[in-house]
Amino acid sequence: MTIPRKILEDKLKQLLVEDIGFGDVTSALIIPPSLHVKASILAKDTGVAAGIEETVILAESLGLNVQAKVQDGEKIRNGQIILTLFGDAQTILSAERTMLNLLSRMCGIATKTRNLVEKIEKANLPVKIAATRKTAPGLSYFDKKAVLIGGGDPHRFHLDDLILLKDNHISVAGNVESAVKKAKQSASFSKKIEVEVTSVEDALKAAEAGADIIMLDNFSPSQIREATEALKKAGFGKVLVEASGRITEENLLDYAQTGVDVISMGELTHSVTALDLSLEIAPIQGRKKD
């Protein structure tokens, strides 16, 4: 995922503006404007680094000097310094929480994703771990990027990425066949059609109607096996099959062994356990702001 630096700067500054309000009154009252400091961001847990690029860009846009000690995707350990910052103390303190919040969240998502991907790899199963659109409003770009850094698939980024016919679309359209037919009539050749189904019968109907991807929603592992076998038997072995719903780290391998191609998990982004990080700051003696 790469967007122009200026656009990314704007996204990051919006996060900072939300937190800073009309100014950091505490720092303004306590910290002299001439004071420069060195700050270190420390990992207080083990995990996967993510959000390093964003933190560097935000810090540099605020006139700070920053050194990244690790790169996105690298494993980090408890007590490790991952970034150092040099510059105006008031600026660092004003941006501290925004930087830590984003870093902690992205590291947490990347760490969770990496753990699940490695679990699949160790079992030697050809299954992709994917996210969903259950991201925090305003943070979708960062959440999805963290999934990628962790080795997962982002799934669709926006509603215009993929035609995904869910239960409510099908309900309005009347049935699976009608929904797929209507989508295929006007859809661009560049857009794949995915259909969410809740029964083996509807999985077969979706495939027959021309769906590219079948999402088996809230199926048990045994039901998924039944569905994948039925699709192959009916000659739809090339249709991608995705499993979603009620899948956790604990039962992941049960689902991964069913023959599905993709497992999408909302918990990658909607139930984030942030990695514990902290910022420690110390004055640089005798240095004044330029």
N, C-alpha and C positions, 0 to 999 in steps of 0.2 A: 504494500500500500504506500503510494507516494503521491502527495499533493504539493503544489507550489509552496515554498517556505512562507511566503507572505500570507497565504490563506491559512496555513497552520498557525502562524503567529496570531492572526486575528481570532481563531478559535480559542487559543490558549489565553489570550488577553481577556476574552469574554468571561472565561472562568475566573480570572483574577478580579475583574471588575465586580463580579457578583459578590465576591467575598470581601473586597476592600471597602465597598460603600463610598463614603465621602472622605475616607482616609483612616489610617491606622493611628488612632488617637493615643494608644499606649506608647508606641514607638516614638511618636512625635514629642510626647511629654518627657520621656526618659532618655532617649538616645540622641546625643548631639549630632547635628547634620554633617559635621566634618569627620565623623568616625568611619574608618574602613575596617573590615574584619575578614577573617577567614572562617568559612563554615564547612562542615563535613556532613554528608548524608550517609548514615550508617544502616546496614541491614541488621535487624535484631532477630532474624529467623533465616532459615535456609529456603531457597526457592529459585525462581527464574527471573532474571532482570527483564523488565519491560517498561517503556516510558522514558528511557534514558534520552532518546533523541528529542522528545517533547520537552523534557526538563531543560536540556541544553539550549534549545531554541527559545524557550520562555526566558531563561536567565540572561541569555545574550541580548534579547530584545529589550531587557530592562537595564542594559549597560553593565552587567556583571561579567566577570571573567569566570569561566567554568571549565573544569577538567573532568571528563568522564573516565572513571577507573575501570569500568566494565562496559560491554556493549550489549544491546538488546539481544536476548536469547541465551546469554551466558548464565551458567549457574552461579549463584551467590551464596555465601555462608554467613552464619551468625557472627556479627562483629566486624564484617568486612566494610570498608569504605567504598561506596559505589560512585560518589560524586564529590568534588570539592568546589566551593564557590568563593570568589574573592570580590570585594567591592563594598559599596555603601551599606552600612549596617541597617539603616531604616528600610531600605529596599529589600534586603534579604529577609528581614523579619516580617515585612508586609506580604511577601510572596511565599513565605515558608509553608503555610498550611495548604495553599493551593498546589504547590509542587508536591508536597508529601501525599496529599489526598490522591492526586492523579497517579503518582508513582506507585503508591501502595495498592491501589485498585488494579492497575495494569499488571503489576507483578503478581498479584493474587490470581488474576484470571490466567495469566501465562503459566503460572505454577500448576494450577489445577488442570489446565489443558495438557501440559506436558506429562503430568502424572498419568492421566488417562490414556494418552497416546502411547506412552511407554508400556503401559499395561497390555494394550492391544498388540504392540510390536513383540513383546516377550512371549505372547501366546501364538505368535506367527499367524495372525489373522488379517486378511486383506480388507479391513474395514476402516473407513474414514470417520473421525470424530468431528462433528460439526456443531456450530453454535446455532442460535435461533435469533429472532428479532426481539427477544426479551432482554433488551439493553436499557440502561438508564437514559431517560430523555436528555439530549444534549451531549451525551457521552458515547453515542453509537460508534463513531469513528474510532475512538480510543479503545472501546471494549472489543470491537472486531479486530483491530490491529493486534491487541494483546493475545487473542485467540490464535491468530496467524503466527505470532512470535512463539507461542507455546507448541506449534506444530499441528494445530487443528485447522479445519476448514471454516471460513466465516459464514457459509451459507449465503443467502441473499443479503445485500447491504440495505437496499431500499425496495419499495413496492414495485418499482419499474424494472427490477433486475430479472424477474422470473414470474411467469403466470402460475400462481399457486392457488388452486381451487380448494378452499377449505369448506368445512361443514355448512357454514352460513351461505356461502356462494351457491353450494349445491342445493341447499334448501330453497333459495330464491329461484334458482334455475329449474327446479322440479326434480331432477335426478342426476346421477353421475354422467350418463350419456349425453343429456342435453347440455350440461355445463361444459363438457369437453368440446362438444360440437360447436357451441357458440364461441368458445375461445379460439378454436381452430379456424373459424370462418374469417376472422379479422386480424388475427395475431400476426406479427412479423415473423418471417422465417428464422430470425435470429433469437427468438424467445422460446425457451423450452416450456413445456406444460407439465406441472406437477399436480397430482390430485391426492388429497387427504381422504382416506377411506377408513371405515370402522368394521368392515367385514371382508371375508375372502371373496364373497360374491361380488362386492363392489370393486375389489381390486381387479378382478378379471374383467368386469365391465369397463373400468377405466382404461385398462390395457387395450381392450378391443376397440375402444373409441379413439385410440391414438395417443394416449398420454405417454410422455417420455419418462416420467418418474412417478412411482407410486409410494406415497407416504402411509405407512401402517401406523395408525394413531391408537395408542393405548392398547396394543396387542400384547398378549403374553408371549414368552418365547415359543411355546408350543403352537400357538396360533400363527406366529410368524413363519415357523417351519411349514405349516400347512399352506400358508399363502405363497411362499416362495416355491414350494414344490408344485402347487397348482398352476402358477404362472409358467414355470418351465414346461410342465406337461402340456399346457395349452399353446406352447410355441412362443412365449413371451420372455424367454430367458435373457434377452438383451435389454429389457426394461430395467432401469435402475430402481432398486428398492431401498427405501429409507424407513428406519424405525424411529419412533418418537413417542415420548410420554411414559412417565413412571420409570425411567431408566436412571439408575444411580451408579456411583462408583462401585457399590457392593454387588450389584447384579449385572454390571456391564458385560462381563464375559459370557454370561448366560445368553444375552441378546446378540453378542458379537459372533457366537457360534451357530447362529440360525440361518446363515446364508445371505444376510442383508449386505448391502454395499455401503450404506451410510447410517450412522447413529447420531441423531441430533439431540442435544441436551441443553435445556434452558438454564440449568443450574450453573453452567459455565459463566454466565453473565448476570443472572437475576439473583443469585445467592452467593455473591462474592465474599470470600474470606480474604480480606486485605492482608498483604504481607506487612509485618511489623517493621517500620522504618522510623528513624529519628534524625533530626538535624541538630548538630552541636556547633556552637559558635564561640569564637574567641577574638578579642581585639588584636589588631596588628599594631604593636606599639610604635608610636611616633609617625604613623602614616596619615596624611591628610587627604581629603578628597581633592582631585585635580580641579 
